[in-house]
Amino acid sequence: MTVTAQTPRFRRTAAVAGALAAALMASPAQAYPDAKVDAQIRPNFGGLITPPLRSPYRPAPWSKPSHKPKHHHRPPPHAPYPQAGGYLNSLSIDCADPNLGPYPISDALWALADGGVLFIRARGGVCRETVYIDRPVTIIGEGTPAFATGPGGQPARLSAPAGAPCIRLAPGTRGVEIRDLIIESDQAGRSACIEAVDAELALVGSYVRYSGEAAAIFVSGGRLIARQTTIEARTNDAAVLADTATLDFSQVRIAADVRGLDITPAAGESRLVQVGVVAEGGALPGSTGVTVRGLRSGGGKLVVRNSYVGGWITGLYVDRGAKLELIRSRVRARRGIISDWGEVVVRESAVWGDEYGGYFAGGAPVIEHNRFGGPRGGLVFDSQARPSLSPNYLYAPEGCDPYGQPQGLYCLPLAAAPPLAFATPETYGQPAYGGQAYGGQAYGWSHDGYDRGYQADGSPVPIAAPPPPRRGFFGRPAY
């Protein structure tokens, strides 16, 4: 009886509680439009330093090729491989030869001694296989023959099967060098074109063309060297993904859609010298040219010298704890440099940002003798940043307050900038900012002209600080 008598009261209490909960839930919904408008009006600098997501790609564990290398039954005078014991120091193959079977490169590598050299002839045939390398070798591709005519006059080419990598290096492999070879993967799917884990790989005079869902080149640990090489990637991932690895790039062009280079430097120093990182298809949302990530301890430093990064939403992003030195280089992006408490040094460089040249959330960045340009001036420092500023110039087409800049930053009109200070390959031959024309000296920094470096605009030396402006009565500037 007691329970029956109290049931209506409990029901009334529950109804009142439900009404109160509905009222509480309804009140935020009424204030939501105002909060949304307020969030759109106020600048949110915290959102600017949201780091690019780490790539989820990791290669499958190393496994040897499924097929067993076998010697094809050919007449003894033409057999390229040793018949009984022993290995060869050098070997030449022609992928257009049907007698070599479906795996001509892999079979030849089994016959090479450690440190051997494999020559790939260029006779119109394409090597279609995944090359597995577990020993130090040198693979050299033949260029276009000088006397070749017709379809056979093409350089050596390695093409991966659909959904498979082009080259895989076994963990611990050292001294693998690939020269003058075109490596392409047009239907890679979720596989990278080149995979190396705790290995040493050098690409010299080669061309890597990739289209897939992973990184074009993935290295984890070890060392990656590139000289006179072009890397083009059509992917939502980075063109080059280096996880705790050492990079040594010189005269390399990297062209990608979303991310150019994503590196977590290993202990020591990684270098990009005379390197171009360009957005091939235009600036896509969230695109980043160079991403430098940090480690909790033992991380290395990335040195970018005499290079060009252009066409991205964010030119260079420096993660928390990462180390970057940008020296005598040129950056042109919507946001030139973003640093989230990284150790950053920017020296004698030209940085153009459609929104701003640099944003530093914290730390002690060193910024010396640079030119920053953009519609809003150049640099933004958070309250926790302690910059070290030597004379730097800020060029703004809309003008900026010359007295509102901290010591070491000097605001000038954009017309005062050197003709090639913020030039890009697309603007060569067009009127420069400030009405000056490039004329015949417009070779500047093109995608393949990084060797001329910062000297193209005649400013490789430190910039002298301009004299302070004269002030008139009541502290106003005198004109």
C-alpha positions as CSV (number, residue, x, y, z in Angstrom):
1,M,0.0,0.0,0.0
2,T,2.8,2.4,0.8
3,V,4.4,2.0,-2.5
4,T,1.1,2.5,-4.3
5,A,0.4,5.7,-2.4
6,Q,3.8,7.2,-3.2
7,T,3.9,6.3,-6.9
8,P,1.9,9.4,-8.2
9,R,4.2,11.7,-6.1
10,F,7.3,10.1,-7.6
11,R,5.8,10.6,-11.1
12,R,5.2,14.3,-10.4
13,T,8.7,14.7,-9.2
14,A,10.1,13.0,-12.3
15,A,8.0,15.2,-14.5
16,V,9.2,18.3,-12.8
17,A,12.8,17.1,-13.1
18,G,12.4,16.4,-16.8
19,A,10.9,19.9,-17.4
20,L,13.9,21.5,-15.6
21,A,16.3,19.4,-17.7
22,A,14.6,20.3,-20.9
23,A,14.8,24.0,-19.9
24,L,18.5,23.7,-19.1
25,M,19.2,22.0,-22.4
26,A,17.2,24.6,-24.4
27,S,19.1,27.6,-23.0
28,P,22.4,26.9,-24.6
29,A,20.7,26.4,-27.9
30,Q,19.3,29.9,-27.8
31,A,22.8,31.4,-27.1
32,Y,24.5,29.3,-29.8
33,P,24.1,31.7,-32.7
34,D,25.6,34.6,-30.7
35,A,28.5,32.4,-29.7
36,K,29.1,31.3,-33.2
37,V,29.2,34.9,-34.5
38,D,31.5,35.9,-31.7
39,A,33.9,33.0,-32.6
40,Q,33.9,34.1,-36.2
41,I,34.8,37.7,-35.3
42,R,37.5,37.1,-32.8
43,P,40.9,35.9,-34.1
44,N,41.8,32.4,-32.9
45,F,45.6,32.2,-33.1
46,G,45.5,28.9,-31.3
47,G,43.9,27.3,-34.3
48,L,46.7,28.5,-36.5
49,I,49.2,26.2,-34.8
50,T,47.2,23.0,-35.1
51,P,49.9,20.6,-36.4
52,P,49.4,18.6,-39.5
53,L,48.2,15.1,-38.6
54,R,50.9,12.4,-38.6
55,S,50.7,10.0,-41.4
56,P,49.1,6.6,-40.4
57,Y,51.1,4.8,-43.0
58,R,53.6,2.1,-41.9
59,P,54.9,-0.5,-44.3
60,A,54.2,-4.2,-43.7
61,P,56.9,-6.2,-42.0
62,W,59.8,-7.2,-44.3
63,S,59.3,-10.4,-46.2
64,K,61.4,-11.8,-49.0
65,P,59.8,-12.1,-52.4
66,S,57.4,-15.0,-52.8
67,H,59.0,-16.3,-55.9
68,K,62.3,-18.3,-55.8
69,P,65.0,-16.8,-57.9
70,K,65.9,-19.3,-60.6
71,H,68.2,-19.4,-63.5
72,H,66.4,-19.5,-66.7
73,H,67.4,-22.2,-69.1
74,R,69.4,-20.5,-71.7
75,P,72.4,-21.5,-73.8
76,P,75.6,-21.3,-71.7
77,P,77.3,-18.6,-73.9
78,H,74.4,-16.2,-73.2
79,A,73.7,-17.0,-69.6
80,P,74.2,-13.8,-67.6
81,Y,74.3,-15.4,-64.2
82,P,76.8,-17.8,-62.6
83,Q,75.9,-21.4,-63.2
84,A,77.6,-23.0,-60.2
85,G,78.7,-21.0,-57.2
86,G,80.2,-17.6,-57.0
87,Y,78.8,-14.1,-57.4
88,L,79.4,-11.4,-60.0
89,N,80.7,-7.9,-59.2
90,S,78.7,-6.4,-62.1
91,L,75.9,-7.4,-64.3
92,S,73.9,-5.9,-67.2
93,I,70.2,-6.7,-68.0
94,D,67.7,-5.6,-70.5
95,C,64.1,-5.7,-69.3
96,A,62.9,-5.9,-72.9
97,D,64.5,-9.4,-73.1
98,P,61.6,-11.9,-72.6
99,N,64.1,-14.7,-71.7
100,L,64.8,-13.0,-68.4
101,G,61.4,-13.9,-67.0
102,P,59.0,-11.7,-64.9
103,Y,61.6,-10.7,-62.3
104,P,64.7,-9.6,-64.2
105,I,66.1,-7.2,-61.6
106,S,65.4,-9.3,-58.5
107,D,66.9,-12.4,-60.1
108,A,70.0,-10.4,-61.1
109,L,70.4,-9.0,-57.6
110,W,70.6,-12.6,-56.2
111,A,73.6,-13.1,-58.5
112,L,75.4,-10.0,-57.4
113,A,78.1,-9.9,-54.7
114,D,77.9,-7.4,-51.9
115,G,78.8,-4.0,-53.3
116,G,78.1,-5.1,-56.9
117,V,76.8,-3.0,-59.7
118,L,73.7,-3.7,-61.7
119,F,73.2,-1.9,-65.1
120,I,69.8,-1.7,-66.6
121,R,69.8,-1.1,-70.3
122,A,67.3,1.2,-72.0
123,R,65.8,-0.5,-75.0
124,G,62.2,0.4,-74.7
125,G,61.3,-2.3,-72.1
126,V,59.9,-1.4,-68.7
127,C,60.9,-3.4,-65.7
128,R,57.6,-4.2,-64.0
129,E,58.3,-5.7,-60.6
130,T,58.8,-5.0,-56.9
131,V,62.6,-4.9,-56.2
132,Y,63.6,-6.4,-52.9
133,I,67.1,-5.4,-51.7
134,D,68.9,-6.9,-48.7
135,R,72.6,-6.2,-49.5
136,P,74.7,-3.2,-50.5
137,V,74.4,-2.7,-54.3
138,T,74.4,0.0,-56.9
139,I,71.7,0.1,-59.5
140,I,72.4,2.3,-62.5
141,G,69.9,3.0,-65.3
142,E,71.0,3.8,-68.8
143,G,69.9,7.1,-70.2
144,T,68.4,7.8,-73.6
145,P,70.9,6.4,-76.2
146,A,72.3,9.2,-78.4
147,F,71.8,7.2,-81.6
148,A,68.4,5.7,-80.6
149,T,65.4,6.5,-82.9
150,G,61.8,5.4,-82.5
151,P,60.1,4.0,-79.4
152,G,63.3,2.4,-78.1
153,G,65.0,5.7,-77.3
154,Q,63.8,6.0,-73.7
155,P,65.7,5.9,-70.4
156,A,65.6,2.9,-68.1
157,R,62.4,2.7,-66.2
158,L,61.1,0.7,-63.2
159,S,57.4,0.5,-62.7
160,A,55.7,-1.2,-59.8
161,P,52.7,-3.6,-60.1
162,A,49.3,-2.2,-59.1
163,G,49.0,-1.9,-55.3
164,A,52.7,-2.9,-54.7
165,P,55.8,-0.9,-53.8
166,C,58.5,-0.2,-56.3
167,I,61.6,-0.8,-54.0
168,R,61.8,-2.3,-50.6
169,L,64.9,-2.4,-48.5
170,A,65.4,-5.0,-45.7
171,P,66.0,-3.6,-42.2
172,G,69.7,-3.0,-41.6
173,T,70.7,-2.8,-45.2
174,R,73.5,-0.3,-45.9
175,G,75.0,1.3,-48.9
176,V,72.2,1.0,-51.5
177,E,72.6,3.5,-54.3
178,I,70.2,4.1,-57.2
179,R,71.4,6.2,-60.1
180,D,69.8,7.6,-63.3
181,L,66.6,5.5,-63.0
182,I,63.0,6.5,-63.5
183,I,60.9,4.9,-60.7
184,E,57.2,5.2,-61.1
185,S,54.1,3.9,-59.4
186,D,50.8,5.0,-61.1
187,Q,48.4,2.7,-59.1
188,A,50.2,2.3,-55.8
189,G,47.0,2.2,-53.6
190,R,48.1,2.0,-50.0
191,S,51.7,1.2,-50.7
192,A,54.6,3.6,-50.9
193,C,56.9,3.6,-53.9
194,I,60.1,3.3,-51.9
195,E,60.2,1.8,-48.4
196,A,63.3,1.7,-46.2
197,V,63.4,0.8,-42.5
198,D,66.7,1.3,-40.6
199,A,68.5,1.3,-44.0
200,E,70.8,3.6,-46.0
201,L,69.6,4.7,-49.4
202,A,70.9,7.2,-51.9
203,L,69.0,8.5,-55.0
204,V,71.2,10.2,-57.5
205,G,70.0,11.7,-60.8
206,S,66.7,9.8,-60.5
207,Y,63.1,10.6,-61.0
208,V,60.3,9.3,-58.7
209,R,56.7,9.6,-59.9
210,Y,54.0,8.4,-57.6
211,S,50.2,8.3,-57.5
212,G,48.5,6.6,-54.6
213,E,47.3,6.9,-51.0
214,A,50.6,6.7,-49.1
215,A,53.8,8.5,-49.1
216,A,55.9,8.4,-52.3
217,I,59.1,7.7,-50.2
218,F,58.9,6.3,-46.7
219,V,62.0,6.0,-44.5
220,S,62.0,5.0,-40.8
221,G,65.4,5.3,-39.1
222,G,68.6,5.1,-41.1
223,R,69.6,7.6,-43.7
224,L,68.2,9.0,-47.0
225,I,70.5,10.8,-49.5
226,A,69.2,12.5,-52.6
227,R,71.2,14.4,-55.3
228,Q,69.8,15.9,-58.6
229,T,66.6,14.1,-58.1
230,T,62.9,14.9,-58.7
231,I,60.1,13.6,-56.6
232,E,56.5,14.1,-57.8
233,A,53.6,12.8,-55.7
234,R,49.9,12.7,-56.3
235,T,48.7,11.7,-52.8
236,N,46.9,13.0,-49.7
237,D,50.0,12.0,-47.7
238,A,53.5,13.5,-47.8
239,A,55.7,13.2,-50.8
240,V,58.7,12.3,-48.5
241,L,57.9,10.9,-45.0
242,A,61.0,10.5,-42.8
243,D,60.4,9.1,-39.3
244,T,63.4,9.5,-37.0
245,A,65.7,9.5,-40.0
246,T,68.6,11.6,-41.3
247,L,68.1,13.4,-44.6
248,D,70.8,14.9,-46.8
249,F,69.2,16.5,-49.9
250,S,71.0,18.6,-52.5
251,Q,69.5,20.0,-55.7
252,V,66.2,18.1,-55.3
253,R,62.8,19.2,-56.4
254,I,59.8,17.9,-54.5
255,A,56.3,18.6,-55.9
256,A,53.2,17.4,-54.1
257,D,49.5,18.1,-53.6
258,V,49.0,18.2,-49.8
259,R,52.3,17.8,-48.1
260,G,55.8,18.0,-49.4
261,L,58.2,16.9,-46.7
262,D,57.3,15.5,-43.3
263,I,60.4,14.8,-41.2
264,T,61.2,13.8,-37.6
265,P,65.0,14.4,-37.7
266,A,67.1,11.8,-36.0
267,A,70.0,12.8,-33.7
268,G,72.5,15.1,-35.5
269,E,71.8,17.3,-38.5
270,S,69.6,16.8,-41.5
271,R,70.1,19.1,-44.5
272,L,68.1,20.5,-47.4
273,V,70.5,22.4,-49.7
274,Q,69.3,23.9,-53.0
275,V,66.0,22.1,-52.6
276,G,62.6,23.2,-54.0
277,V,59.4,22.2,-52.3
278,V,56.4,23.4,-54.4
279,A,52.7,22.8,-54.5
280,E,52.1,21.2,-57.8
281,G,48.3,21.6,-58.1
282,G,47.9,24.8,-56.2
283,A,47.3,25.5,-52.5
284,L,44.8,22.9,-51.1
285,P,43.2,23.4,-47.7
286,G,45.6,22.5,-45.0
287,S,48.6,22.0,-47.3
288,T,52.1,22.3,-45.8
289,G,55.4,22.5,-47.6
290,V,57.8,21.3,-44.9
291,T,56.7,19.8,-41.5
292,V,59.4,19.4,-38.9
293,R,58.4,17.3,-35.9
294,G,60.2,17.0,-32.5
295,L,61.1,14.2,-30.2
296,R,60.9,14.1,-26.4
297,S,64.6,13.7,-26.2
298,G,67.5,13.1,-28.6
299,G,65.9,14.8,-31.6
300,G,68.0,16.3,-34.4
301,K,67.9,19.6,-36.3
302,L,66.8,20.3,-39.9
303,V,68.9,22.9,-41.7
304,V,67.3,24.4,-44.8
305,R,69.7,26.5,-46.9
306,N,69.5,28.2,-50.2
307,S,66.1,26.6,-50.9
308,Y,62.6,27.6,-52.0
309,V,59.3,26.6,-50.5
310,G,56.2,28.0,-52.3
311,G,52.6,27.6,-53.2
312,W,51.3,26.2,-49.9
313,I,48.9,27.3,-47.3
314,T,51.7,26.9,-44.7
315,G,55.2,27.1,-45.9
316,L,57.0,25.6,-42.9
317,Y,55.5,24.2,-39.7
318,V,57.7,23.6,-36.7
319,D,56.3,21.3,-34.1
320,R,56.8,21.6,-30.4
321,G,60.4,20.7,-29.5
322,A,61.5,20.6,-33.1
323,K,64.6,22.4,-34.4
324,L,64.8,24.3,-37.7
325,E,67.4,26.6,-39.2
326,L,66.2,28.5,-42.3
327,I,69.2,30.3,-44.0
328,R,69.3,32.3,-47.2
329,S,66.1,30.8,-48.5
330,R,62.8,32.0,-49.9
331,V,59.3,31.1,-48.7
332,R,56.1,32.2,-50.4
333,A,52.8,30.9,-48.9
334,R,49.6,32.1,-47.3
335,R,51.4,31.6,-43.9
336,G,55.1,31.6,-44.2
337,I,56.4,30.0,-41.0
338,I,54.4,28.7,-38.0
339,S,56.3,27.6,-34.9
340,D,54.6,25.9,-31.9
341,W,57.4,26.3,-29.3
342,G,60.0,25.1,-31.6
343,E,63.7,26.1,-31.7
344,V,63.7,28.3,-34.9
345,V,66.5,30.3,-36.5
346,V,65.6,32.4,-39.6
347,R,68.5,34.2,-41.1
348,E,69.0,36.2,-44.3
349,S,65.8,34.9,-46.0
350,A,62.9,36.4,-47.8
351,V,59.5,35.3,-46.5
352,W,56.2,36.3,-48.1
353,G,52.9,35.5,-46.5
354,D,49.5,36.4,-47.8
355,E,48.3,36.5,-44.2
356,Y,51.6,36.9,-42.3
357,G,55.2,35.9,-42.8
358,G,55.6,34.1,-39.4
359,Y,53.7,33.2,-36.3
360,F,55.6,32.1,-33.2
361,A,53.5,30.7,-30.3
362,G,56.4,30.6,-27.8
363,G,60.1,29.8,-27.3
364,A,63.0,32.1,-28.2
365,P,63.1,32.3,-32.0
366,V,66.2,34.0,-33.5
367,I,65.3,36.2,-36.5
368,E,68.2,38.0,-38.1
369,H,68.6,40.1,-41.3
370,N,65.4,38.9,-43.1
371,R,62.8,40.4,-45.4
372,F,59.2,39.7,-44.5
373,G,56.4,40.8,-46.8
374,G,52.6,40.5,-47.0
375,P,49.4,42.6,-47.0
376,R,49.5,42.7,-43.2
377,G,53.1,43.2,-42.6
378,G,55.2,40.3,-41.4
379,L,55.4,38.7,-38.0
380,V,53.0,37.7,-35.1
381,F,54.4,36.9,-31.7
382,D,52.4,35.3,-28.9
383,S,52.8,36.7,-25.4
384,Q,54.9,33.8,-24.4
385,A,57.5,34.2,-27.2
386,R,60.8,35.8,-26.5
387,P,62.2,36.6,-29.9
388,S,65.8,37.7,-30.6
389,L,65.5,40.2,-33.4
390,S,68.3,41.8,-35.4
391,P,67.5,44.3,-38.1
392,N,64.6,42.9,-40.3
393,Y,62.5,44.6,-42.9
394,L,58.8,44.4,-43.1
395,Y,57.2,45.3,-46.5
396,A,53.4,45.8,-46.6
397,P,51.6,47.0,-49.7
398,E,48.8,48.5,-47.5
399,G,51.3,50.1,-45.1
400,C,51.9,49.4,-41.4
401,D,52.6,51.5,-38.3
402,P,56.4,52.2,-38.3
403,Y,56.2,52.9,-34.6
404,G,54.2,49.9,-33.6
405,Q,56.9,47.4,-34.4
406,P,59.3,46.0,-31.7
407,Q,63.0,46.9,-31.8
408,G,64.7,45.0,-34.7
409,L,61.7,45.2,-37.1
410,Y,61.4,48.1,-39.5
411,C,58.4,48.7,-41.6
412,L,58.8,49.9,-45.2
413,P,56.5,50.3,-48.2
414,L,56.5,47.3,-50.6
415,A,57.8,49.6,-53.4
416,A,61.1,49.7,-51.5
417,A,61.7,46.0,-51.7
418,P,64.4,44.7,-54.2
419,P,62.9,43.5,-57.5
420,L,63.5,39.8,-56.9
421,A,63.0,39.8,-53.1
422,F,59.7,38.0,-53.2
423,A,59.7,36.8,-56.8
424,T,58.3,33.4,-57.8
425,P,58.8,31.4,-61.0
426,E,55.3,32.3,-62.1
427,T,56.0,36.1,-61.9
428,Y,59.2,36.2,-63.9
429,G,59.0,38.6,-66.8
430,Q,56.0,40.4,-65.2
431,P,56.1,43.8,-63.4
432,A,57.5,43.5,-60.0
433,Y,56.1,44.8,-56.8
434,G,56.6,48.5,-56.7
435,G,56.4,49.0,-60.4
436,Q,59.9,47.7,-61.2
437,A,60.4,45.2,-64.0
438,Y,62.6,42.1,-63.8
439,G,63.9,42.6,-67.4
440,G,66.7,40.3,-68.6
441,Q,67.9,39.3,-65.2
442,A,64.7,37.4,-64.4
443,Y,66.4,34.0,-64.1
444,G,66.1,34.4,-60.3
445,W,64.9,31.3,-58.5
446,S,63.0,29.1,-60.8
447,H,62.1,25.5,-59.8
448,D,65.4,24.3,-61.3
449,G,67.6,27.3,-60.5
450,Y,68.2,26.9,-56.8
451,D,72.0,27.0,-57.3
452,R,71.8,30.8,-57.8
453,G,70.4,31.1,-54.3
454,Y,69.7,34.2,-52.3
455,Q,72.3,36.2,-54.4
456,A,69.7,36.5,-57.1
457,D,68.3,39.7,-55.5
458,G,71.7,41.0,-54.5
459,S,71.2,40.8,-50.7
460,P,73.3,38.0,-49.3
461,V,74.8,40.3,-46.6
462,P,73.2,41.4,-43.4
463,I,70.7,44.3,-43.6
464,A,71.7,47.5,-41.9
465,A,69.2,49.0,-39.5
466,P,67.6,52.2,-41.0
467,P,67.8,55.4,-39.1
468,P,64.8,56.2,-36.8
469,P,62.2,58.5,-38.4
470,R,62.2,62.1,-37.3
471,R,59.4,63.2,-35.0
472,G,57.7,66.6,-35.1
473,F,55.7,68.4,-32.4
474,F,53.8,66.3,-29.9
475,G,55.6,63.1,-31.0
476,R,54.0,63.0,-34.4
477,P,56.1,61.9,-37.4
478,A,57.5,64.7,-39.5
479,Y,57.1,64.3,-43.2
